[in-house]
Amino acid sequence: MIPRLKPYLGLAELLAAISFSDKDDVEEFEKAFAEAMGQKHALAFPYGRTGLLLLLQALGLKEKEIICPAYTCVVVPHAIVYSGNIPVFVDCEPNGFNMDLEKAEQAITHRTAAIIATSIFGYPVDLDRLDKIRQHYSNVLIIQDCAHSFAAEWKGRPVQREGIAAIFGLNISKILTSVFGGMITTDDEELHKKLKALRDRRLQKPTWKKSFRRLLYLLAVYLTFWGPVYGMINRLERSGMLNHFVKYYDHSKINMPEDYLDVMCNLEARVGLANIRSYGKIISNRRKAAEYYFENLGNQDARLRKQKAESRCLNTETCGLKPSFILPSKVDGATYSHFVVRVSDRDAWLKWGIEEGIQLGWLVEYNIPEMIVYGGYGPASFPFAAEYARRTINLPVWGGEKIAEKVVKVIRRSGVA
Ligand SMILES: *Cc1c(COP(=O)(O)O)cnc(C)c1O
């Protein structure tokens, strides 16, 4: 069975987890992370969402509107709400998964304090468009959400550097992992000082029990993703086993994990530090897999796509187009945390994939404003996000060309692409 995601965890990370040092591992990891992202400072947190929460507070924002994508990880608005601010959702752009920056600009009011610009699935935010907003509204802060993208580039400009700060997530489903964990990077000296002081005041040292639990979790991850075991586990996955590892939200509540105010564990920092050494390899695997899909799944669908774009039609059934398999766009500088294909019947695809030995992902599978806690809007209010939430699948990209080749063979056999 080919898993839908697989953290890049090898012997180095395992040894790092079980080795002990008297150095401050978290600080080491921060230094290496800042350097890898080309930024002056990085600060570690137990989760990316904790970083965002404290960042908004360090920036002194309260009862302000924070513009963010409707189609993003739900922990983002959760952190905004926890910080005492108000998330304002914006739909995706018509031909991509990122937030529509035209609509984001229209959403700015006198209460807007920040825009969270997310490079979802590793697609870099359009920095040319973002520059215009920054020129018109110099008082609105830009926070880059790089949890999916890490160092994605827009026309050669790394996105993480284009704002007051950038946030990153480091759980096992992300491009880089430190078991759990998150980072904030910034080039702003004053913000760095403030955020560090706030963090050191608000976060408490984890207990040894927690570090031990993290170790057990990591060992379970190794075991789960070990080839012979994964096939077996996959049967359990259908009843939610893998979800147990990567589940991070509850649709009915705005909440945070119990330990969201703990300092990142040293063990996690050591794993992250080992993992970051493979950053180049990890990204190149993803890009190669994406390239392979672009080349080999052809685009006999280009015609359909064009037709669709022209008619601006979102629903393949009602506009009379054939049910289709629509490849995502190819963008230079994207890091492809996910390779996201639009299909007309997701459930059928997921089921078919399992039968063929390929686990297909389905992320992000919700449109946040549709959740009751975020207003319970109908799908028509955010049509693109609603469409993507319902009709996308992810092809595995973690394994470079080798895995992509296997997946393409199976898809070709099916006659879809
Ligand atoms: C994962 C993720 C985060 C941070 O998530 P945590 O689980 O809190 O580390 C933030 N934004 C996006 C888009 C994400 O996918």
The ligand as an SDF file (V2000), in Angstrom:
LIG
                    3D

 15 15  0  0  0  0  0  0  0  0999 V2000
   -0.4970   22.7970    9.8180 C   0  0  0  0  0  0  0  0  0  0  0  0
   -0.8690   24.1740    9.5170 C   0  0  0  0  0  0  0  0  0  0  0  0
   -0.6700   25.2160   10.4440 C   0  0  0  0  0  0  0  0  0  0  0  0
   -0.1170   25.0060   11.8420 C   0  0  0  0  0  0  0  0  0  0  0  0
   -0.6140   23.8750   12.4040 O   0  0  0  0  0  0  0  0  0  0  0  0
   -0.2330   23.3070   13.8720 P   0  0  0  0  0  0  0  0  0  0  0  0
   -0.8800   21.9790   13.8580 O   0  0  0  0  0  0  0  0  0  0  0  0
   -0.7820   24.2360   14.8620 O   0  0  0  0  0  0  0  0  0  0  0  0
    1.2590   23.2130   13.9370 O   0  0  0  0  0  0  0  0  0  0  0  0
   -0.9900   26.4870   10.0350 C   0  0  0  0  0  0  0  0  0  0  0  0
   -1.4720   26.7480    8.7890 N   0  0  0  0  0  0  0  0  0  0  0  0
   -1.6660   25.7780    7.8830 C   0  0  0  0  0  0  0  0  0  0  0  0
   -2.1810   26.1270    6.5110 C   0  0  0  0  0  0  0  0  0  0  0  0
   -1.3890   24.4550    8.2170 C   0  0  0  0  0  0  0  0  0  0  0  0
   -1.6060   23.4850    7.3080 O   0  0  0  0  0  0  0  0  0  0  0  0
  1  2  1  0
  2  3  1  0
  2 14  2  0
  3  4  1  0
  3 10  2  0
  4  5  1  0
  5  6  1  0
  6  7  2  0
  6  8  1  0
  6  9  1  0
 10 11  1  0
 11 12  2  0
 12 13  1  0
 12 14  1  0
 14 15  1  0
M  END
$$$$
